[in-house]
Amino acid sequence: MKSALGHLRILDLSRIFAGPWATQNLADMGAEVIKIERPKKGDDTRAWGPPFLKDADGKDTKDSAYFLAVNRAKKSLTVDISKPEGQEIIRELAKISDVVVENYKVGDLARYGLAWEDLQKINPRLVYCSITGFGQSGPYAELPGYDYVFQGMGGLMSLTGIPDGQPGGEPMKAGVAVSDLITGMYATSAILAAIEHRHISGKGQYIDLALLDCTVALTSYMSMNYFLSGVIPQRMGNAHSNMVPYQVFKVADGNMIVAVGNDSQFVSLCNVIGLPELGTDERFHSSGQRNVNRQILVPIIAEALLKRNMNDWVALMDAANVPCGPINNLKQVFEHEQVIHRNLKRSLPHAIGVQAPAVASPMNFSDTPIQHTRSAPALGEHSRDVLENVLKMDKQKIDELASKGII
């Protein structure tokens, strides 16, 4: 089958999450991704368990769920880049690759002769994407950092969580590594843009991506609210800063989300809950008025929603085109008929001879579909294959590198 990026080779020098998420996106779209890992140990996240993938006998392997989540469809080549022979392998691969992705500390790869300035000399068409915590410049550039740090520094945690003064009121991180994930997504977009520009210019370019920058960008309309009003946004729990009602409500048997996004949906909601007069009330007739008068409106709606259970309300609101939904745990997510229909849970073959679970890529192409052919690689699974078939290295040389621990 055709793939969107089957003509591209990606040299992946990244580890942990943001970089691997970007290169997994590219691999999903068909690019050949050669993941460089440390001999014997590999990517740090291989050990970030439990849980770990189990072998055919039900015993834990050395590959965690975390690693499997961001490295599918890649080839694993182990290389010790601290040694000259290892550095030479990277340079030879860079000569015939379209993209390099790395997330070493600022200046680290320059010590090995593998920085952008080094590799673009031997391959002027190379797109080189560096992902760091704070970027390549500025007073914090040399400092390390993890996703959690940037959710705090970048403002997300100031916007997420129960307000102070209420039970449980404190800043709260997202339930997934959202700073890493959004940086990986920006990296994917930036890499593809640089490749598109290469069609015109004939040259590659350097991409400097920072987790802090991407996290700040993710604050989006909340930052715009601050810029235009001068008021620092506060945590609002499950409520929305601009739209009302747009939050979690208690119902007779639990909780549900009601997400009214425009005036007609509000009128429909009022009819569904048996309070049509609210839809014509001057205090609530527009989005802006509902926002100003949320302290009056929300308790009225909350009281009405306590009269029925979630399934009843969801059925009534769906019929009236009022956006709503349950709050599912992950078991419920993957048992949901729409999720099942969209085939979002997959089983992919792994090198140890078992099927490994995976969450499918959400990208659906009409002509170049995502193929989901294999799980994340075992450590060094493709070392000999890449050296022999990509770099055309003879077996004796490969054996020599292996005996020295270079691969």
C-alpha positions in Angstrom: 0.0 0.0 0.0 1.1 3.6 -0.6 2.1 5.7 2.4 2.3 9.5 2.7 5.9 9.6 3.8 7.4 6.4 2.5 10.0 8.4 0.6 11.5 9.9 3.8 14.2 8.5 6.1 14.3 9.9 9.7 17.3 9.6 11.9 15.9 9.6 15.4 18.4 10.6 18.1 15.6 11.5 20.6 14.5 9.7 23.7 11.9 9.9 26.5 8.7 11.4 25.0 8.4 14.7 23.0 10.9 13.7 20.2 9.8 10.0 20.0 6.1 11.2 19.8 7.1 13.3 16.8 9.0 10.6 15.1 6.2 8.1 15.8 3.8 10.4 13.9 6.2 10.3 11.0 6.6 6.6 11.2 2.8 6.2 11.3 2.7 8.1 8.0 5.2 5.7 6.4 8.6 7.3 7.0 11.5 5.0 7.7 12.5 5.9 11.3 15.8 4.7 12.5 15.9 5.1 16.3 19.4 5.4 17.8 19.7 3.9 21.3 22.4 3.3 23.8 23.8 -0.2 23.7 22.5 -2.5 26.4 20.3 0.1 28.1 18.4 1.9 25.3 15.8 4.7 25.7 15.2 5.5 29.4 11.5 4.9 29.0 12.0 1.2 28.3 12.4 0.9 32.1 9.5 3.3 33.0 7.2 0.6 34.3 5.4 -1.4 35.5 3.4 -2.3 33.5 5.7 -4.0 31.0 4.9 -6.0 27.9 4.7 -9.7 28.7 6.3 -12.4 26.7 4.6 -15.6 25.5 5.1 -17.2 28.9 3.5 -14.3 30.7 6.7 -12.9 32.1 7.6 -9.2 32.1 9.9 -8.1 29.3 12.2 -5.0 29.6 9.8 -2.9 27.5 7.4 -0.7 29.4 3.9 0.5 28.3 5.4 4.0 28.2 8.0 3.0 25.6 5.5 1.1 23.5 3.3 4.2 23.4 5.7 6.4 21.5 8.0 4.1 19.4 5.9 1.9 17.2 6.9 1.2 13.6 10.5 2.3 14.2 13.8 0.5 13.7 16.1 0.2 16.7 19.9 0.6 16.1 22.1 0.7 19.1 25.1 3.0 18.8 27.6 4.3 21.3 27.9 7.9 20.0 30.6 8.8 22.6 33.1 6.7 20.5 34.5 7.9 17.2 33.3 4.7 15.4 29.7 5.4 16.7 29.9 9.0 15.6 30.9 7.9 12.1 27.9 5.7 11.9 25.6 8.6 12.7 27.3 10.8 10.1 27.0 8.2 7.4 23.3 7.8 8.2 22.8 11.6 8.3 24.2 11.7 4.7 21.4 9.6 3.4 18.6 10.8 5.7 16.0 13.5 5.2 15.5 14.5 8.9 17.4 14.3 12.1 15.5 14.7 15.4 17.4 15.1 18.7 16.7 16.2 22.2 20.1 16.3 23.8 21.1 19.2 26.1 22.2 22.3 24.3 25.7 21.8 22.9 26.0 18.1 23.7 26.0 16.8 20.2 28.5 19.5 19.1 31.0 17.7 21.3 30.7 14.6 19.1 30.7 16.5 15.8 27.0 15.8 15.3 25.4 19.2 15.7 23.4 21.0 12.9 26.5 22.9 11.8 28.4 19.6 11.4 25.8 17.5 9.6 24.4 20.2 7.3 27.8 20.4 5.7 27.7 16.8 4.6 24.0 16.9 3.7 22.7 20.4 2.8 19.2 19.0 2.3 19.0 17.8 5.9 16.2 19.0 8.1 17.5 19.1 11.7 15.0 19.4 14.6 16.3 20.0 18.1 13.9 19.6 21.0 14.9 21.0 24.4 13.2 22.2 27.6 14.0 25.9 27.1 15.3 26.2 23.6 18.7 26.9 22.1 19.0 30.5 23.5 18.2 32.5 26.5 19.3 32.4 30.2 17.6 29.0 30.8 18.8 27.3 27.7 21.3 24.9 29.3 18.9 23.8 32.1 17.1 20.4 31.9 13.5 19.9 32.6 10.6 17.5 32.4 7.0 17.8 31.2 5.7 18.5 34.8 8.0 21.4 35.2 6.8 23.1 32.0 3.1 22.5 32.8 3.8 24.7 35.8 6.2 27.2 34.3 4.1 27.6 31.1 0.9 28.5 32.9 -1.2 25.4 32.3 -1.3 24.4 36.0 -2.5 27.9 36.9 -5.5 27.3 34.7 -6.2 23.7 35.7 -7.7 22.5 39.0 -10.2 23.4 41.6 -10.2 27.1 42.7 -8.5 28.1 45.9 -10.9 28.1 48.9 -12.9 25.1 47.6 -12.3 21.5 48.8 -9.3 20.2 46.9 -8.5 23.6 45.6 -4.9 23.6 44.2 -3.1 23.8 40.9 -3.3 20.5 39.0 -1.3 19.0 36.1 -3.0 17.3 33.2 -3.4 13.5 33.4 -1.0 12.9 30.5 2.3 14.6 29.6 0.6 17.3 27.6 3.7 19.5 27.3 5.7 16.6 25.7 2.7 15.7 23.5 2.1 19.2 22.2 5.8 19.7 21.6 5.9 16.4 19.6 2.9 17.6 17.5 4.5 21.0 16.8 7.7 19.2 15.9 5.8 17.0 13.4 4.3 20.0 11.8 7.5 22.0 11.7 9.5 19.1 10.1 6.9 18.6 7.4 6.9 22.4 6.7 10.7 22.4 6.4 10.5 19.4 4.0 7.8 21.2 1.9 10.1 24.3 1.8 13.0 22.2 0.7 11.0 21.4 -2.5 11.3 25.1 -3.3 14.7 26.0 -1.9 16.6 22.7 -2.3 18.0 23.1 1.2 17.2 21.8 4.6 17.0 23.9 7.7 17.3 24.0 11.5 14.3 23.8 13.8 14.6 24.9 17.4 11.7 23.7 19.6 11.3 24.2 23.3 8.8 22.6 25.7 8.3 25.9 27.4 7.5 27.7 24.2 5.0 25.0 23.1 3.3 24.9 26.5 2.9 28.7 26.6 1.5 28.5 23.0 -1.0 25.9 24.3 -2.6 28.4 26.7 -4.1 29.9 23.5 -7.3 31.9 24.2 -6.6 32.1 27.9 -3.5 34.1 27.2 -5.6 36.2 24.8 -8.2 36.7 27.6 -5.4 38.0 29.7 -3.9 40.3 27.0 -7.2 41.9 26.3 -8.6 42.2 29.8 -5.5 42.6 32.0 -7.1 40.1 34.4 -5.0 37.1 35.3 -7.1 34.0 34.5 -7.8 31.8 37.6 -8.6 28.1 38.0 -12.2 27.3 37.4 -12.3 23.6 38.0 -14.5 22.0 35.2 -16.1 25.3 34.1 -15.2 27.2 31.0 -13.8 30.7 31.1 -15.9 32.1 28.3 -18.9 29.8 27.7 -21.8 29.0 30.1 -23.1 26.4 30.8 -20.0 24.5 29.8 -18.9 22.2 32.7 -19.5 19.1 34.7 -22.9 18.8 36.4 -24.2 16.3 39.0 -27.1 14.1 37.8 -29.1 11.6 39.7 -26.6 8.8 39.3 -23.3 10.5 38.9 -21.8 13.3 36.7 -22.0 14.4 33.1 -20.7 17.1 30.9 -22.9 19.8 29.3 -21.1 21.9 26.7 -23.3 24.6 25.3 -21.3 26.5 22.6 -23.9 28.9 21.1 -27.2 30.6 21.8 -29.4 28.1 19.9 -27.9 25.2 21.8 -28.7 27.0 25.0 -32.4 27.4 24.0 -32.5 23.7 23.2 -31.0 22.9 26.6 -33.6 25.0 28.4 -36.4 23.2 26.6 -34.9 19.7 27.4 -34.6 20.5 31.1 -38.2 21.9 31.2 -37.2 25.5 31.7 -37.9 27.1 28.4 -38.3 30.6 30.0 -34.5 30.6 30.6 -34.0 30.7 26.9 -35.7 34.0 26.5 -34.5 35.6 29.8 -32.5 38.8 29.0 -29.9 37.8 31.5 -29.0 34.7 29.6 -30.1 35.3 26.0 -26.5 35.7 24.7 -23.2 34.0 25.4 -21.7 37.2 26.9 -24.8 37.6 29.2 -24.6 34.0 30.3 -20.9 34.5 31.2 -21.6 37.7 33.2 -24.5 36.0 35.0 -23.1 32.5 35.4 -23.4 32.7 39.2 -27.2 33.0 38.8 -27.6 30.6 35.9 -25.5 27.6 36.8 -27.3 26.8 40.1 -30.7 26.8 38.3 -29.4 24.3 35.7 -27.6 22.2 38.3 -30.8 21.8 40.3 -32.8 20.8 37.2 -30.2 18.2 36.1 -30.4 16.3 39.5 -33.9 15.1 38.5 -32.8 12.4 36.0 -29.9 10.0 35.5 -27.1 10.4 33.0 -28.4 8.0 30.3 -31.7 9.8 30.2 -30.2 13.2 29.9 -27.7 12.1 27.3 -30.5 10.6 25.2 -32.6 13.8 25.5 -29.8 16.2 24.8 -28.4 14.2 21.9 -31.9 14.3 20.3 -31.9 18.0 20.8 -28.4 18.5 19.4 -27.1 19.8 22.8 -23.4 18.7 23.2 -23.0 16.5 26.2 -21.4 13.3 27.3 -20.3 11.0 30.1 -17.0 11.0 31.9 -15.5 7.7 30.9 -12.6 5.8 32.4 -10.3 4.1 30.0 -12.1 0.8 30.2 -15.3 2.5 29.2 -13.5 4.5 26.5 -12.4 1.3 24.7 -15.7 -0.4 25.2 -17.6 2.6 23.6 -19.3 1.7 20.4 -17.9 4.7 18.5 -14.4 4.0 19.7 -14.8 0.4 18.6 -16.2 1.5 15.3 -13.2 3.8 14.7 -10.8 0.9 15.5 -8.8 2.9 18.0 -7.4 -0.1 19.9 -5.0 -2.2 17.8 -2.8 -5.3 18.4 0.5 -5.1 16.6 3.2 -7.8 16.3 6.3 -7.5 18.5 9.7 -9.0 17.9 9.3 -11.3 21.0 6.5 -13.2 19.3 3.5 -11.6 21.0 0.8 -9.1 20.0 1.3 -5.8 21.7 -1.6 -3.4 22.3 -1.6 0.1 20.7 -3.7 3.2 20.4 -4.2 3.8 16.7 -3.1 7.0 15.0 -6.1 9.3 14.7 -5.0 10.4 11.2 -7.1 8.9 8.5 -6.0 9.4 4.8 -8.1 8.4 1.8 -5.2 7.5 -0.4 -2.3 6.8 1.9 -3.7 5.2 5.0 -1.8 4.6 8.2 -0.8 1.0 8.1 0.0 0.0 11.8 2.3 -2.8 10.8 4.4 -3.4 13.9 4.9 -2.5 17.5 7.9 -0.7 19.0 11.2 -2.4 18.3 13.2 -4.6 20.7 16.4 -3.0 21.7 18.9 -3.2 18.8 16.4 -5.3 16.8 17.4 -3.7 13.5 21.1 -2.9 14.2 22.5 -5.4 11.7 19.8 -4.9 9.2 20.4 -1.1 9.1 24.2 -1.3 9.0 24.2 -4.0 6.3 21.3 -2.9 4.1 21.2 0.9 4.6 24.9 1.7 5.1 26.1 -1.3 3.0 28.5 -2.3 5.7 30.1 -5.7 5.4 29.4 -8.4 8.1 33.1 -8.5 9.3 32.9 -4.8 10.1 29.6 -5.2 11.9 31.0 -8.0 13.9 34.0 -5.9 14.8 31.8 -3.0 16.0 29.7 -5.4 18.0 32.8 -6.9 19.7 33.9 -3.4 20.8 30.5 -2.5 22.2 30.0 0.3 19.6 26.7 -1.3 18.6 
